[in-house]
Amino acid sequence: MRFLVTAGNTRERIDQVRDWGNSFTGTTGFSIAKALCEIGPVDLLSSNLQHLVEAAADFAQRIHSTSFTTHEDLRRSLQSLLAAHTYDAIFMAAAIADYRPLRVFEVRQRQPDETGTERWLVRDVQAGKVKGSYQQIAVLGEPTPKIIDMFRSKWAYRGILVKFKLEVGIGVDELLKIGENSRLASGADFLVANTLDMVNGQNAGAYLLRAGGHEWVPRSELAERMVALVRQSTAADRNR
């Protein structure tokens, strides 16, 4: 058996010295990779250099790690690995930026109307290093392609696919509804869904969604639960 795990965050350049991304460090993805390597080799794609060093030092024969920074880095690495190997399960735990910057503008004037819409007067100030003297700036971004949706379509991957989804400021019922719709949209077998409030603390964890139901999994048990999923799914395939 062979597995592919992504972990960490993507970061996108605003100019030559600044970027945007998110605060997630890849701890969940790395813990899953370490648990999986007990039953088969793991290809780990991570933006966390500390985890890459640890993988090379302590799991050199079982975890083969590669670094990425941007959305495009990650997409290219995934495409290359999928062309080179056959995977029994893929875990897309990386926190991937939904947008990438295009240009930076100085905001010269803002004119709101009664509908809540604003008309902005802006000036393009994109540079190698955007100056720090502007009173207001706006960064124009465009959506990044959904990498998770490429597995079933563009790359024709047919193994187990596990998707991860984080939401903010919603209740459990809405989280489960959004999560199930997201799982189906990407053709994922399983989806790990949580809100920002569920990430840390004594009661941290996530909901594991599958066709026909869901379960709550404490964060401390998530990596081992992923291993159990692989074992169960593989056993089911053998019995068909």
Secondary structure, DSSP 8 states (H G I E B T S, - for coil): --EEEEESB--EESSSS-EE--S--SHHHHHHHHHHTTTS-EEEEES-HHHHHHHHHHSTTTEEEEE--SHHHHHHHHHHHHHH---SEEEE--B--SEEEEEEEEEEEEEE-TTS-EEEEEEE---SS--S--S-EEEEEEE---GGGGTTTTS---SEEEEEEEESS--HHHHHHHHHHHHHHHT-SEEEEEEGGGTSSTT-EEEEEETTEEEEEEGGGHHHHHHHHHHHHHHHHHH-
